[in-house]
Structure formats: C-alpha cells, structure tokens
Amino acid sequence: MSQIELTLPDGSIRTVARGTTGLEIAKSIAEGLARKALAVKLGDKILDLSYPLTTSGTFKIITPSNEDPDALYVLRHSCSHVLAEAICDLYPGTQLAYGPPVEKGFYYDLMTPVPLTQDDFEKIETRMKEIIKEDRPFTRINVSAEEGLARTAKDKYKKDNAERALAREGNDGTLSFYANGEPGKNWEDLCAGPHVPSTGKLKAFKVLSLAGAYWHGDQNSDQLTRVYGTCFADKDGLETYLKFLEEAEKRDHRKIGRDMDLYHIEDHSPGMVFWHPKGTVMVNALKDYVRSKIDRRGYKEVITPEIVDKSLWIKSGHADKYNENMFKTMAGDREMAVKPMNCPCHIQIFNQGLKSWRDLPLRLAEFGKCHRYEPAGTMHGLMRVRGFVQDDAHIFCTEDQIASEVADFCHLVKEMYNDFGFTEILVKFSTRPAKRVGDDASWDKAEAALESATKLAGLAYQLNPGEGAFYGPKLEFVLKDSLGRDWQCGTIQVDFNLPARLGAEYVGKDNQKHIPVMLHRAALGSIERFLGILIEEYVGDFPLWLSPVQVRVLALSEKYVDYAKTVQKKLINVGIRTELDETNEKVGYKIRQGEQNKIPYLLIVGEKEASEGKVSVRKRKEGDQGQKTVAEFIASIQNACRIG
C-alpha cells in the first residue's frame, strides 16, 4: 500500500498509509486529542475526521478554539445544518436553498410555509438544543449524479444546487449528502461538507436575526428568508460576541442617524441618501476638512458631469470590465452612462490644452458624485450605497514621480486617520486581477513602482493577490475602530493603462510626446461610508468641529429670549452652528435634553447674564464651566473647533 507524508504544525513529518483517516491519526497521537478533534486540514482544505487522506501536504488536527478560523468554520457549518433541521421539523414543507458559514456566524436561506418572526427564535433554539443533546453523528453519503438528482427532484432549490454542483469543473459525477444521524432515518441535506463528528460538539450557539434574500441574489427571482445565527467553541466565546453585538447595536449608525435627524434612505431611491439639514452640515464639514488638507498639497479642485456618453466608458474599458455595476440612460438616441468613477472625466480635463513635463505632477481633486449598481441584498445604511461622493483625486505624473507622490499620499492618509483617532491601520497591496486591461509589461512596471513607493513611505503591507483594480495595482488602507472592526477606506492605484486608452499626453524634456502615469487616490473613500463609520465610532457624540449643532442657547424664561437671540446671532455671524431653545420648560429639563441630544455646549442666559453681557457655559460631559462674556466664549470655541 502506498504512503503519504503529512507535515505537522511543529514541522515534523508523519508518514501514514494512503487512505488513513484524520481520526486514526489523532488517536495515534493521543486519545484525548481524538476526543477533542473536530476535523482536519490537509493543505488548504478542511476535511471530515472520517475522510480518507490520499495526498501528502501540510496537516493539522482542528480542535475547538474561538481563535482558530478553521475551527469556527466547521462548527458554524455544522450548526447551520442543525438550524435547518430544526426549522424543517417545526415547519413541515420548508424548502432549503443555501446555508454557508460566514465571517461571524452562519445563515440559511429558505422558504417556509408561514413567515418566520423573531418570536420563533426561542422554539427554534429549543429544537436545536434537543438535536445537539442527542449527539447524532454527521454522516456523509456519496451518491451518483442520477441518485442525487432523484433525491432533490421535489426541492426546487436543492435540485438547482445539485445541477450546479455537477456542472462545476472538477466534479467527478457524484454528489454528497450529510445525515444528521443515521442515513435514511434522520434528516439529510445536500452538502459538500465538512462537518464536526457529531451534533454534540456544538456547545454554544444563538439564532440572531432574519433578513430577506433573493435566490442567487437576483431580485427578479424568488424572495427567501435568511436566518442568521452564530456558533462558538464555548459559552465564553459566544457571550463575548453577544456583548459585542449589543455594543454594536448601540452604535448602529442607522438608528443614531434617525434619532439625530441626519439622513434617511427610502424605496423611491434605493441605496441613495437623503441628507437632512444636520447631516448636510456634517457632509460639508468633512469636505471642508479634506480641502484644508489637500489645498496645501497642491491639489486643484474640479467638477465633472455625472452623465457621460457611453463611448467614453467603452474607450476606458469600464463598459467591458465594469458593465454590470453601471447605470445607463438615454438622451434622445444617445446611450449614456451615469459615472461609476471620476477617472475618465479627469483625463478629459487633462487633455484640454498642451501639457509639458513642467506641469507635472498635476493633481486634480473632486468631490465627485458616483453611482454604482449594488444588488439589493448587499446594501447597508451608509456603509454600502448606490450613490456616493468620494474625496477623489487623480495625479498625473511621470514614472520618476510615482514613488514620491505615493509616499506623500500615504503620509496624508496616516495624518487624516490620526485626526479622527484611528491609529491602527492595515495596508493591503493588491496585485493584478484576472479581469484587467493592459499587458503584463505595464503591470510589471506598475507593481514595481508601487512597491518602491511603499518602501519610501516606510509602509509595512499585507499582500492581497489578484485584488487590484482592472487598470492597475493598488494599496488599500484599512482602519480598525473601537470595536475592533476593519473598514477599508483609503486607496491609491498606479495606472499605466487608462491615460493611453484615452489619449493623454505631455511633452517631455526631450520635446517628445509621452503618456503620463495616473495615480487614482481617495483618502477617506466614500463620504457616506466614512460618516457612517464616524457615527458609530463616536456614537453620535461628535467632536466639536463636526457636530451638526455646536451650541444651544437656553433662556431661563420668556423674559430673556430676546437676549438669547442676540447671543445666537453673534455666534452664527462668526460661523458657530447655534440653535435656540426658547421652549417654556424648566432649565433642568432643557439641560437634560441638551445632553441627550449630544450638544457640545449649552449657554444658559437669565437676568444676571443679560445685565452683564455674559453667558453661563455648560460643556457636555464636563458640566458647569462658569460665566464668560460672549466674546470670550467665541474665542474659546473657535480655538476648540480647529482640527489637524
């Protein structure tokens, strides 16, 4: 019998007979390890403990751990099957579509005979606990294509899944099912695996939420119910995660945005934001902040059209490589496209008039409104929308200028993120994707130039193979918020392709025409998304410069409203965002309301303040700050408003 060699995590090599199972190897190491084992990993593939091993490679035995993504993957995959069985038991006639593990848990898309609600969660969990307590084995059943299709013939979604699996490259003409127990006796599901040895290994789980989903993500197809859940190796891991969810719910930008009257999104324009007055103040404050940073770095702001003839997008390559994400429209008999990106339009500005090497680098910036089609099920508040504004810019430069321009941008990103309190930043280096424009030589140059720039900037990065833009490699800047969540925001891309495709040229020192390199860059990314991140990071308690209302003036009684209005006018005249509370309520109530509304400063005015031309100052979370003249308060708050 032939043998295979397995390289263990400690570097040692174990030689075993071909066909040996992971469970047999675990037992040969220690009986305790075999009892704990959930699955094995051979190379990059996770396999059942009972799966016969036939190839050599790196090998590990997966045991319960909240820190091991492989352990969580197999636990959550198995838990999704227990969830599906429980729902099928409770709601006969349920049709199952798809139930994968995901980053923080798992979900199952299904069609039930009656709509599910959160009130059903308790009985679903109760039934899941019963299945887990029975400690039934997960049993793999391999069948022929014919038998597999016969098994799924009465289930529309599973039949579709089976047909797709058989058509997939590499399929050997068989299908696999898993029984939660004894085949032919207990519940079964079409599945490629892997799973834990038995249901009893699932120690800590929770059914979390419901959402709508379309079959295959196609909004013209069947609408299904998506049931979300999570599973951890132990109760401590689950409790920690549930506390995280509780904190995340408090910070949910959708709820805070509604409570603070910042914005709304509605079905008349799905994925597009209606900014209310207070939200618009924040959008403009963020834009002004960005302008203050880029003006001093030599950027020149431009404005370009939102709708452009499709011919430009054909030339740029977007019509081919990005077509499914673009909105189209007609202007008479001309086919137009709503811009998903600003770059082709910026090249059109560059192309106006003759440019020489002395004009480079030319940095064109725009708060450009872009539109991209996102499937209905993927949109989420401000975090993923169809219409958004970028703090976008494109730098036209020579090859020799790439490194210094990229390095300068990297310093800018760090500076800006630090201003918001984000100090932990991960940089990803994304290389050429399979779907791209340009030849390998231009991509070689672009990737080499970007790597040189990271060295000049002193950046450590994580390689992200195949995830570059279709026109060039990129750096992605990922910030970590106070809950430990990662958000990809800033990016810079080196492009040797679009300028050539769209006819951009400059006259070099040699009096010959050359094609400029184009650097696509955004520091914050989408303004909408970045504000969503800030709303959650600050829980609506914004820094003074960003707060939609910076000061509220409180009159102690109706007698002092005129003086309060005078104070308000003086503050507004110097650009301080101020509102007046002249309601006939007691001052204690007004103060509590101000704290609840997260107003940074409350100015209280009564007889003494009016007679002396002063205000009594209260600062949020710090309380009474004493009395100041209006001029003194203005000087102090203007200083406090500065950032960066």
Secondary structure, 3 states (H helix, E strand, C coil): CCEEEEECCCCCEEEEECCCEHHHHHHHHCHHHHHHCCEEEECCEEECCCCECCCCEEEEEECCCCCCHHHHHHHHHHHHHHHHHHHHHHCCCCEEEECCEECCEEEEEEECCCCCCHHHHHHHHHHHHHHHHCCCEEEEEEEEHHHHHHHCCCCHHHHHHHHHHHHCCCCCCEEEEEEECCCCCCCEEECCCCCCCEHHHCCEEEEEEEEEEEHHHCCCCCEEEEEEEEEECCHHHHHHHHHHHHHHHHHCHHHHHHHCCCEECCCCCCCCCEECHHHHHHHHHHHHHHHHHHHHHCCEECCCCCEEEHHHHHHHCHHHHCHHHCEEEEECCEEEEECCCCHHHHHHHHCCCCCEHHHCCEEEEECCEEECCCCHHHCECCCECCEEEEEEEEEEECHHHHHHHHHHHHHHHHHHHHHCCCCCEEEEEECCCCCCCCCHHHHHHHHHHHHHHHHHHCCCCEEECCCCECCECEEEEEEECCCCCEEEEEEEEEECCHHHHCCCCEECCCCCEECCEEEEEEEEEEHHHHHHHHHHHHCCCCCCCCCCCCEEEEECCHHHHHHHHHHHHHHHHCCCCEEEECCCCCHHHHHHHHHHCCCCEEEEECHHHHHHCEEEEEECCCEEEEEEEHHHHHHHHHHHCCCC
